[in-house]
Amino acid sequence: MEAKKTGRIRIIGLRLTGDEYGVLESRWQKSTVKKLSEFVRRVLFGKVVTVKTRNASLDDFMAELVLLKKELNAIGVNFNQATHRLHTLDYLPQMEHWLVGWEHDKEVLFGQISAIKEQLSKVEEQWLQ
C-alpha cells in the first residue's frame, strides 16, 4: 500500500533550551496526540488539542479498591479451603475445630465488608460536595 502524501516539504528548525523542551514535551504527553510534530502543528495553527486529565480523588479511590479486592480475594480463597476441609472431615472433633476457624474467617470477612462500606461512604461524601 502506498502511504498518503501530506505535501509537507518544508522543514523548520527550532532550537529550545532543556527547560523549554521539557515544558513542550510534558504538554505533549498530557495530550492525546501521538506525534510531537503533529502536536506542534496543532498548537501553532490554533487547532484543537485534547488534553487528558486525571482525577486524583478517583485515582486514590481506585487504589483503595484494588487493595480491598486483594483482601477479599484472599479471604474468599481461605473460605473455599475451609469449606473443602469441612467436606473431608470424618468425625465430630475435627468439625468443631473447623467451626472455630470458620468463625474467625467470618469475622475477618465482615471486617473487610465494613472497611469497604467506610471507603464508599468517604467517596460518596467527596463526590456530593
Secondary structure, DSSP 8 states (H G I E B T S, - for coil): -----------------HHHHHHHHHHHHTBS-S-HHHHHHHHHTT----B----HHHHHHHHHHHHHHHHHHHHHHHHHHHHHHHHT--SHHHHHHHHHHHHHHHHHHHHHHHHHHHHHHHHHHHHH-
